[in-house]
Amino acid sequence: MMEKNGVIISSFGGNFKVAADGEEYICKARGVFRNKDITPVCGDNVKFVLENNSDGVITEVGERKNEIIRPPLANLDQLVFVISTCEPVPNILLLDKFLAVSVYKHINPIIVFTKTDKQPADEYVKIYKNVFPTFCVDNVTGEGVDKVCELLTDKFSAFTGNSGAGKSTLLNNICPGLKLETNEISRKLGRGKHTTRRVEIYKLENGGYVADTPGFSTFNTQMYDRIMKDDLVYCFPEFEEHIGSCRFQDCSHTKEKGCKVLEAVNDGLISKSRHSSYCQMYQEAALIKPWEVKNTFKR
């Protein structure tokens, strides 16, 4: 039987759609994976053998450079956070939590603000523009889409964000052939209906793949690798140049005198909003016991 190398681009009912050499194949995973507690997921590099012209069996799952648990994805280059300026309003703390997870897992974060025609994004752009690639997009006129599209070339990127932010609309603008389902905001609930129920990976015309994922409200930060309090500061890139020179070697960068991070906050070099998120996350991380930390993602 012929062995091929490919990438899992979709999973459904125990079957996996694998892209290889410009073709797509429906594969099953060998039973041995269950015995080894390995679960293939979208983004996995796999080896498979063909049983006929279109069906195959996955024989090997490659090592992952990173992984996220819910939704299950592996080997991401970038996470694109699509955030609306209104309807619904941004949840900055939740965004900062996921940005920290992204940095922690060595996945490059990109932030895209939508609905700027209804509510300007200036106050949010000011917070993030010097930390992460940050863009504003008008999903109606298409303004700003090209800049986002350029960053996706030859990369494996996942799109996520608060429900109703226009994530599917943005993906449709980037790749019109996708024709993803979109929905209006629920007036009663003030949030979007979930139009993305499972992870799907799409190939872009300019090279690269994008994964459309469920909205933030279906995510659970506790399902990710927990970030210990001593590691958290390194998940805020704008803090790094200021740490190491604090008065106290064990400075938590939350309230100590002589803290260089706090000085940078007071001098306007670090956003007060970002530092506030850090402090809340630090308090949560301080409650985590070492024995509670385990990787719940089964490869």
Beta strands, then each sheet from edge to edge (+ up, - down):
strand 1: 3-12
strand 2: 15-20
strand 3: 23-29
strand 4: 45-50
strand 5: 55-61
strand 6: 67-68
strand 7: 73-74
strand 8: 78-84
strand 9: 108-114
strand 10: 134-136
strand 11: 156-161
strand 12: 185-186
strand 13: 191-192
strand 14: 200-203
strand 15: 209-212
sheet 1: 1+ 2- 3+ 5+ 4- 1+
sheet 2: 6+ 7-
sheet 3: 10+ 9+ 8+ 11+ 15+ 14-
sheet 4: 12+ 13-
end
